[in-house]
Amino acid sequence: MKHLLYMPLLFIAVNYCHAQKFKPALNLTKGNTYYLTTNANSAIVQTVSGQQNKVNLAFNFRMAFKVISIADTVYNMEVSYQALSMKMEIAGNNIDLDSKKNDPQDVPSSIIAAMMNKPFNLEMTKTGKIKSVQNIDKMVSAAMESFPQIDAAKKEQVKAQFMQSFGPNAFKGSIEMGTAIFPDVPVAKEDKWTVKTQLESPAKAAVTINYQLADIIEGTYLIHGEGTIITDKNAGPVQINGLPVKYNLNGSLISDIRVDKTTGWINEVKMKQVMMGDMQILDNPQVPGGMTIPMTFNTDVNTTGK
């Protein structure tokens, strides 16, 4: 009889634990600096005139986010790159840019190195959304001034290329993929919520991710995400090596995220992205009549909070 009395109490306790609400969110401290280190590897296949071309791209960076002030639910941060590198293999040719190189003859790497530890500013909400990004252009311009041997036209070209990939809008979208992961309301274990973001580089794209609080263990939130990426068909062309290009791509992504329960800062993100479609080179003097290039992307991204 005594065991039968315990059963309802046990049932109530189990259901209480299961339905307990949590509020995963950023809870950062003024004056502290937080880090993100990302390694991304993409295998790209392009089909040109029936011939498959494979491109391997490796992109790595480490960033520091120092909390300068806190206003309500917004963090004002001073952000700087600590390290940045990119390697590309295409048609037997290699491109290797690395801020850690110490080679005066490698001007592109030297320009990237000059941008390291140069702060710019952003505002981030407790849910990881970025409200604004400021002064990246000033950071790039200051770095370019270190190279008086480069003529003004070349400087503007390099700056434009950097801003296209790392400017305010491009930076906002790429960082939010790892930080804008939190729900607006408290959630229980196994609850789901949806976050929408926008990517700007290499093309404008809408990202919709359904997240789920998979588990809470040892002071860590385990969050699982599954979503879609669809390029904006109405967006205008972007300039790539002087060519007007439009992307028509769609794909999916899966992510598994470990978040520190106290600070809300990322411990680890493992993400896989698959995209397919085509790249359209529009009619121009270099490619009369234009060209459509079918392509696929397979990307693995690993980010840690170190």
C-alpha positions as CSV (number, residue, x, y, z in Angstrom):
1,M,0.0,0.0,0.0
2,K,2.9,2.3,0.9
3,H,4.4,1.8,-2.5
4,L,1.2,2.7,-4.2
5,L,1.1,6.0,-2.3
6,Y,4.6,6.8,-3.5
7,M,3.7,6.3,-7.2
8,P,1.6,9.5,-7.7
9,L,4.3,11.5,-6.0
10,L,7.0,10.1,-8.2
11,F,4.8,10.7,-11.3
12,I,4.3,14.4,-10.3
13,A,8.0,14.8,-9.7
14,V,9.0,13.3,-13.0
15,N,6.5,15.5,-14.9
16,Y,7.7,18.6,-13.0
17,C,11.3,18.0,-14.0
18,H,10.2,17.4,-17.6
19,A,8.1,20.6,-17.8
20,Q,10.6,22.8,-16.0
21,K,11.2,26.0,-18.0
22,F,14.6,27.4,-18.9
23,K,15.6,30.7,-20.5
24,P,18.8,30.2,-22.6
25,A,20.2,33.6,-23.3
26,L,23.4,35.7,-23.1
27,N,24.3,36.8,-19.6
28,L,27.7,38.5,-20.2
29,T,29.7,40.6,-17.8
30,K,30.8,44.1,-18.4
31,G,34.6,44.3,-18.9
32,N,35.0,40.6,-19.8
33,T,36.2,39.4,-23.2
34,Y,34.7,36.4,-24.9
35,Y,36.2,34.6,-27.9
36,L,35.0,32.7,-31.0
37,T,37.3,30.5,-33.0
38,T,35.8,29.1,-36.3
39,N,37.2,26.6,-38.8
40,A,35.1,26.2,-42.0
41,N,35.8,23.9,-44.8
42,S,33.8,23.9,-48.1
43,A,34.0,21.5,-51.0
44,I,32.5,23.2,-54.1
45,V,31.8,21.5,-57.4
46,Q,31.1,23.7,-60.5
47,T,30.1,22.4,-63.9
48,V,31.4,24.5,-66.7
49,S,30.8,23.3,-70.3
50,G,30.2,19.8,-69.0
51,Q,33.5,19.8,-67.1
52,Q,33.5,19.5,-63.4
53,N,35.7,21.8,-61.5
54,K,36.4,21.2,-57.8
55,V,37.2,24.0,-55.4
56,N,38.3,23.4,-51.8
57,L,38.1,26.4,-49.5
58,A,39.3,26.5,-45.9
59,F,38.5,29.6,-43.8
60,N,39.6,30.1,-40.2
61,F,39.4,33.0,-37.8
62,R,39.5,33.9,-34.1
63,M,37.7,36.9,-32.7
64,A,37.5,38.7,-29.4
65,F,34.3,40.3,-28.1
66,K,34.8,42.7,-25.2
67,V,31.7,43.9,-23.4
68,I,32.1,47.7,-23.0
69,S,28.6,48.5,-21.6
70,I,25.2,46.9,-21.1
71,A,21.9,48.8,-21.7
72,D,18.8,46.8,-20.9
73,T,19.0,43.7,-23.1
74,V,21.7,45.0,-25.4
75,Y,25.5,44.5,-25.1
76,N,27.8,47.2,-26.6
77,M,30.9,45.3,-27.6
78,E,34.4,46.1,-28.9
79,V,35.3,43.4,-31.4
80,S,38.6,42.6,-33.1
81,Y,40.1,39.8,-35.2
82,Q,42.9,37.9,-33.5
83,A,43.7,35.7,-36.5
84,L,42.4,35.2,-40.0
85,S,43.4,32.9,-42.8
86,M,42.0,31.5,-46.0
87,K,43.2,28.7,-48.3
88,M,41.7,27.9,-51.7
89,E,42.6,25.1,-54.1
90,I,41.2,25.5,-57.6
91,A,42.3,23.9,-60.9
92,G,45.7,23.1,-59.5
93,N,46.3,26.6,-58.2
94,N,46.6,27.5,-54.5
95,I,45.7,30.8,-52.8
96,D,47.0,31.1,-49.2
97,L,46.3,34.1,-47.1
98,D,47.2,34.2,-43.5
99,S,47.5,37.0,-40.9
100,K,50.2,35.0,-39.1
101,K,52.6,35.0,-42.1
102,N,55.7,37.2,-41.7
103,D,56.5,37.7,-45.4
104,P,56.7,41.3,-46.7
105,Q,56.5,39.9,-50.2
106,D,53.0,38.5,-49.5
107,V,51.1,41.8,-49.6
108,P,47.6,40.4,-49.3
109,S,48.5,38.5,-46.1
110,S,50.3,41.6,-44.8
111,I,47.2,43.7,-45.3
112,I,45.1,41.1,-43.4
113,A,47.8,41.1,-40.6
114,A,47.5,44.9,-40.3
115,M,43.8,44.4,-39.6
116,M,44.3,42.2,-36.6
117,N,43.7,43.5,-33.1
118,K,42.1,46.6,-34.6
119,P,38.7,47.1,-32.8
120,F,35.3,47.9,-34.3
121,N,31.9,48.0,-32.6
122,L,28.7,46.0,-32.5
123,E,25.6,45.8,-30.5
124,M,24.2,42.4,-29.6
125,T,21.0,41.5,-27.8
126,K,20.7,38.8,-25.2
127,T,19.2,36.5,-27.8
128,G,22.3,36.8,-29.9
129,K,20.8,39.1,-32.6
130,I,23.2,41.8,-33.8
131,K,21.5,45.2,-33.9
132,S,24.4,47.1,-35.5
133,V,28.0,46.9,-36.7
134,Q,30.1,50.0,-36.9
135,N,33.6,51.1,-37.9
136,I,34.7,48.1,-39.9
137,D,35.4,50.5,-42.8
138,K,37.6,52.6,-40.6
139,M,39.4,49.5,-39.4
140,V,40.1,48.5,-43.0
141,S,41.1,52.0,-44.1
142,A,43.5,52.3,-41.2
143,A,45.1,49.0,-42.1
144,M,45.5,50.1,-45.7
145,E,47.4,53.3,-44.7
146,S,50.2,51.0,-43.6
147,F,51.0,50.3,-47.2
148,P,52.0,53.6,-49.0
149,Q,53.6,51.5,-51.8
150,I,50.1,50.4,-53.0
151,D,48.4,52.9,-55.2
152,A,45.0,54.4,-54.3
153,A,43.1,52.5,-57.0
154,K,44.4,49.2,-55.8
155,K,43.7,50.1,-52.2
156,E,40.1,50.8,-53.0
157,Q,39.8,47.5,-54.9
158,V,41.2,45.5,-52.0
159,K,38.9,47.5,-49.5
160,A,35.9,46.8,-51.7
161,Q,36.6,43.1,-51.8
162,F,37.1,42.9,-48.1
163,M,34.0,44.8,-47.3
164,Q,31.9,42.6,-49.6
165,S,32.9,39.5,-47.6
166,F,33.5,41.1,-44.2
167,G,31.6,44.4,-44.2
168,P,28.8,45.2,-41.7
169,N,26.0,43.3,-43.3
170,A,28.1,40.2,-44.3
171,F,29.6,40.2,-40.8
172,K,26.2,40.4,-39.1
173,G,24.8,37.5,-41.0
174,S,27.8,35.2,-40.6
175,I,28.2,35.8,-36.8
176,E,24.4,35.5,-36.2
177,M,24.5,32.0,-37.6
178,G,26.4,31.0,-34.4
179,T,25.0,33.5,-31.9
180,A,21.3,34.1,-32.7
181,I,20.2,30.8,-31.4
182,F,18.1,31.6,-28.4
183,P,14.3,31.6,-27.8
184,D,12.4,34.7,-27.0
185,V,10.5,33.0,-24.2
186,P,11.3,30.3,-21.6
187,V,11.3,26.8,-23.0
188,A,11.2,23.3,-21.5
189,K,13.4,20.4,-22.6
190,E,12.5,19.2,-26.1
191,D,10.6,22.5,-26.8
192,K,11.3,24.1,-30.3
193,W,11.6,27.6,-31.5
194,T,12.4,29.3,-34.9
195,V,15.0,31.9,-35.7
196,K,15.3,33.7,-39.0
197,T,18.4,35.5,-40.2
198,Q,19.8,37.0,-43.4
199,L,23.1,36.2,-45.1
200,E,24.7,38.8,-47.4
201,S,27.8,37.0,-48.7
202,P,28.5,35.6,-51.2
203,A,24.8,36.3,-52.0
204,K,21.7,37.5,-50.1
205,A,19.9,34.5,-48.6
206,A,17.2,33.9,-46.0
207,V,18.1,31.4,-43.3
208,T,15.3,29.8,-41.2
209,I,16.4,27.4,-38.4
210,N,14.2,25.4,-36.1
211,Y,16.0,24.9,-32.8
212,Q,15.3,22.5,-30.0
213,L,16.5,22.4,-26.4
214,A,17.8,18.8,-26.6
215,D,19.1,18.5,-23.0
216,I,20.6,20.3,-20.0
217,I,23.7,18.6,-18.5
218,E,26.6,19.7,-16.3
219,G,25.9,23.4,-16.6
220,T,25.5,23.2,-20.4
221,Y,22.5,23.7,-22.7
222,L,22.5,21.2,-25.6
223,I,20.7,22.8,-28.6
224,H,19.9,21.1,-31.9
225,G,19.1,23.0,-35.0
226,E,17.8,22.1,-38.5
227,G,17.0,24.7,-41.1
228,T,17.0,25.9,-44.7
229,I,19.0,28.5,-46.7
230,I,17.4,30.1,-49.8
231,T,19.0,32.8,-51.9
232,D,17.0,35.9,-52.7
233,K,15.9,35.6,-56.3
234,N,15.0,39.3,-56.4
235,A,18.5,40.5,-55.2
236,G,20.6,42.3,-57.7
237,P,23.9,40.9,-59.0
238,V,27.2,41.0,-57.0
239,Q,30.5,41.8,-58.6
240,I,33.1,39.0,-58.5
241,N,36.4,39.7,-60.2
242,G,34.7,42.4,-62.2
243,L,31.8,40.1,-63.4
244,P,28.1,40.6,-62.5
245,V,27.0,37.4,-60.8
246,K,23.6,36.1,-59.5
247,Y,23.2,33.0,-57.3
248,N,20.2,30.7,-57.4
249,L,20.9,28.3,-54.5
250,N,19.0,26.5,-51.8
251,G,20.0,24.1,-49.2
252,S,19.8,22.8,-45.6
253,L,21.8,22.8,-42.5
254,I,22.1,20.8,-39.3
255,S,23.8,22.1,-36.1
256,D,24.5,20.8,-32.6
257,I,25.4,23.5,-30.1
258,R,26.8,23.4,-26.6
259,V,26.1,26.6,-24.7
260,D,27.4,27.6,-21.2
261,K,24.3,27.7,-19.0
262,T,25.7,30.6,-16.9
263,T,27.0,33.0,-19.5
264,G,25.1,31.8,-22.6
265,W,28.3,32.0,-24.6
266,I,29.1,29.3,-27.1
267,N,31.2,26.3,-25.9
268,E,31.0,24.6,-29.3
269,V,29.0,24.6,-32.5
270,K,29.2,21.8,-35.1
271,M,27.4,22.6,-38.3
272,K,26.9,21.0,-41.7
273,Q,25.5,22.9,-44.7
274,V,24.6,21.5,-48.1
275,M,23.6,23.9,-50.9
276,M,22.9,23.4,-54.6
277,G,21.7,25.3,-57.6
278,D,23.6,27.6,-60.0
279,M,25.6,30.7,-60.4
280,Q,24.6,33.0,-63.3
281,I,27.3,35.2,-64.9
282,L,25.2,37.9,-66.5
283,D,25.9,39.3,-70.0
284,N,29.0,41.5,-69.9
285,P,31.9,42.4,-72.2
286,Q,34.1,39.6,-70.8
287,V,31.4,36.9,-71.1
288,P,29.1,38.0,-73.9
289,G,25.7,36.4,-73.5
290,G,26.5,35.3,-70.0
291,M,26.8,31.8,-68.6
292,T,25.0,29.5,-66.1
293,I,27.2,27.4,-63.9
294,P,25.6,24.6,-61.9
295,M,27.2,24.1,-58.5
296,T,27.0,22.4,-55.1
297,F,28.5,23.3,-51.7
298,N,29.2,21.0,-48.9
299,T,30.4,22.9,-45.8
300,D,31.5,21.8,-42.3
301,V,31.8,24.5,-39.7
302,N,33.3,24.0,-36.2
303,T,33.2,26.9,-33.7
304,T,34.5,27.0,-30.2
305,G,34.3,29.7,-27.5
306,K,38.1,29.7,-27.0
